[in-house]
Amino acid sequence: MEKWAYDLRAMASEFRESRRFKDLTDAIDRYHSAFSVHADLLEAKRAINTLHEVEKDESERFRFAAALMTHAVAMYARATISDQDGRRPVDVTRSFPEELKHKHAAIADLRNTVVAHYGVPKGSHAHRWNDERTVLRWHPEGRSFSYLSRRAGFVAEAVNDLAILTRHAGLAVAAAIDERELKLRALLKKFENDPEVAAVAQRCRFKPEAFYKTEVAVDAFWHGVGSE
């Protein structure tokens, strides 16, 4: 039995200049964007879970905690804070209650003033992440300067907030995926007998053998494993 798969993003690229397919192109973009945000949140969750594991061992905590913390903050921010250039917005924080909005703001401040950029921290997480001083030593032998930096491997309270935020954001994204999938399915049904769509689909076949590196991964693709 033959199996077929089609790269919807590639199809959307071909349709983009045609007003007749604007709704279909938008639906593909919106659905893809929701799953892309979902993938970022999963990355943040994996980093948080691994961080909880390595913090039990002092040696592993010293080696890996800062990198995992940075990755978790970056992935959460990519999903919820970054400008949506090239990705349709999924406003996952809109439904957050006030308490979660305060937690989100603290993570955003940590990302914007310490992790991704240099700035003046406003939130408690960022203040605790990095402490920098330039010190003048004045003693009988003379005067000298020192730059001092004390950087935390991770901030436990921020990690806990990230775990809560990614869980709630994930629920919002899951709802967006379901809603957008219904719209996309309806539009694909509408155009299923359209000869122009059929021609573009044939040009945009997806070949998992070229995308994945192992036969196991290819087989998993055809069985729907890893599609969520």
GUSEDO-7654 format. One record per residue (C-alpha): x, y, z; residue number from 1. Coordinates in pm, whole numbers, plus 50000, padded with zeros to 5 digits. Layout:
<kolvexs>
     u     v     w   k
     X     Y     Z NUM
...
</kolvexs>
This chain:
<kolvexs>
     u     v     w   k
 50000 50000 50000   1
 50145 50332 49891   2
 50190 50610 50143   3
 50201 50982 50068   4
 50290 51290 50268   5
 50286 51654 50164   6
 50487 51949 50294   7
 50214 52201 50374   8
 50460 52482 50439   9
 50612 52432 50095  10
 50261 52434 49947  11
 50180 52757 50133  12
 50491 52917 49983  13
 50363 52839 49633  14
 50015 52968 49714  15
 50129 53286 49886  16
 50091 53516 49585  17
 49741 53393 49501  18
 49447 53566 49669  19
 49229 53262 49595  20
 49430 53057 49843  21
 49482 53326 50107  22
 49259 53155 50367  23
 49433 52822 50311  24
 49779 52978 50332  25
 49685 53162 50652  26
 49546 52843 50804  27
 49866 52652 50726  28
 50081 52931 50871  29
 49871 52959 51187  30
 49868 52583 51246  31
 50242 52553 51185  32
 50312 52846 51419  33
 50112 52693 51702  34
 50307 52368 51676  35
 50635 52560 51654  36
 50552 52739 51981  37
 50453 52402 52129  38
 50797 52264 52033  39
 50972 52556 52205  40
 50775 52494 52524  41
 50867 52125 52513  42
 51234 52223 52488  43
 51195 52448 52791  44
 51022 52167 52981  45
 51300 51918 52897  46
 51564 52163 53019  47
 51372 52222 53344  48
 51327 51849 53406  49
 51697 51785 53341  50
 51787 52073 53569  51
 51589 51913 53850  52
 51793 51597 53795  53
 52139 51755 53786  54
 52078 51975 54090  55
 52091 51658 54304  56
 52460 51613 54220  57
 52701 51896 54308  58
 52946 51816 54027  59
 52676 51795 53759  60
 52507 52104 53896  61
 52832 52300 53864  62
 52890 52177 53506  63
 52541 52192 53356  64
 52298 52399 53565  65
 52376 52739 53412  66
 52349 52609 53055  67
 52021 52432 53126  68
 51879 52738 53301  69
 51977 52962 53011  70
 51824 52721 52760  71
 51499 52696 52956  72
 51466 53075 52977  73
 51553 53119 52609  74
 51303 52857 52487  75
 51022 52986 52708  76
 51094 53339 52589  77
 51103 53230 52225  78
 50757 53081 52270  79
 50598 53364 52467  80
 50802 53684 52447  81
 50999 53706 52122  82
 50864 53910 51833  83
 50668 53681 51604  84
 50864 53762 51289  85
 50802 53474 51051  86
 50564 53300 51292  87
 50197 53378 51344  88
 50136 53491 51704  89
 49996 53253 51963  90
 49912 53472 52261  91
 49963 53204 52523  92
 49985 53449 52814  93
 49655 53626 52743  94
 49456 53389 52963  95
 49709 53388 53248  96
 49568 53495 53586  97
 49736 53791 53754  98
 49971 53574 53961  99
 50106 53401 53649 100
 50141 53733 53469 101
 50370 53851 53751 102
 50577 53532 53719 103
 50590 53577 53342 104
 50707 53937 53382 105
 50988 53824 53613 106
 51108 53566 53359 107
 51083 53823 53079 108
 51295 54062 53286 109
 51549 53786 53350 110
 51572 53713 52979 111
 51581 54077 52866 112
 51829 54215 53119 113
 52059 53923 53200 114
 52032 53616 52976 115
 51986 53757 52625 116
 52076 54123 52674 117
 52253 54346 52923 118
 52025 54580 53113 119
 51907 54704 53448 120
 51708 54427 53619 121
 51372 54510 53770 122
 51262 54166 53889 123
 51395 53953 54173 124
 51511 53667 53945 125
 51741 53888 53741 126
 51884 54059 54050 127
 51976 53720 54197 128
 52120 53575 53875 129
 52420 53802 53842 130
 52591 54045 54078 131
 52866 54263 53926 132
 53084 54517 54107 133
 53376 54740 54026 134
 53565 54796 54351 135
 53832 55047 54449 136
 54072 54906 54706 137
 54233 55171 54926 138
 54509 55044 55151 139
 54851 55152 55281 140
 55032 55007 54977 141
 54825 55212 54733 142
 54503 55200 54536 143
 54384 54934 54293 144
 54069 54830 54114 145
 53891 54496 54085 146
 53597 54382 53877 147
 53398 54123 54072 148
 53123 53899 53937 149
 52909 53647 54119 150
 52684 53453 53883 151
 52433 53195 53998 152
 52429 52858 53825 153
 52053 52874 53847 154
 51784 53045 54050 155
 51559 52784 54211 156
 51259 53017 54238 157
 51288 53106 53870 158
 51307 52738 53776 159
 50991 52669 53974 160
 50816 52963 53806 161
 50927 52839 53464 162
 50785 52493 53536 163
 50447 52645 53626 164
 50449 52886 53330 165
 50542 52625 53070 166
 50265 52396 53197 167
 49998 52666 53168 168
 50135 52798 52838 169
 50133 52443 52703 170
 49761 52410 52778 171
 49690 52734 52592 172
 49894 52621 52291 173
 49722 52281 52286 174
 49386 52457 52265 175
 49516 52678 51982 176
 49642 52373 51793 177
 49303 52202 51818 178
 49118 52513 51702 179
 49354 52579 51412 180
 49355 52215 51303 181
 48976 52221 51260 182
 49004 52529 51037 183
 49286 52377 50833 184
 49103 52047 50783 185
 48792 52231 50663 186
 48989 52434 50409 187
 49180 52130 50281 188
 48845 51955 50237 189
 48717 52252 50041 190
 49011 52237 49799 191
 49062 51859 49782 192
 48935 51835 49423 193
 49099 52156 49302 194
 49340 52070 49017 195
 49578 52355 49102 196
 49606 52236 49462 197
 49658 51879 49343 198
 49941 51990 49112 199
 50113 52187 49390 200
 50072 51894 49630 201
 50251 51663 49387 202
 50542 51909 49369 203
 50554 51935 49747 204
 50566 51573 49852 205
 50743 51518 50181 206
 50999 51239 50185 207
 51072 51130 50541 208
 51368 50924 50416 209
 51540 51251 50323 210
 51443 51426 50647 211
 51522 51160 50905 212
 51851 50981 50951 213
 51730 50636 51057 214
 51475 50382 50938 215
 51333 50370 51290 216
 51255 50742 51272 217
 51098 50703 50927 218
 50878 50419 51050 219
 50780 50624 51356 220
 50681 50910 51127 221
 50440 50693 50929 222
 50286 50571 51255 223
 50237 50925 51383 224
 50498 50900 51658 225
 50651 51239 51740 226
 50379 51436 51563 227
 50279 51614 51884 228
</kolvexs>
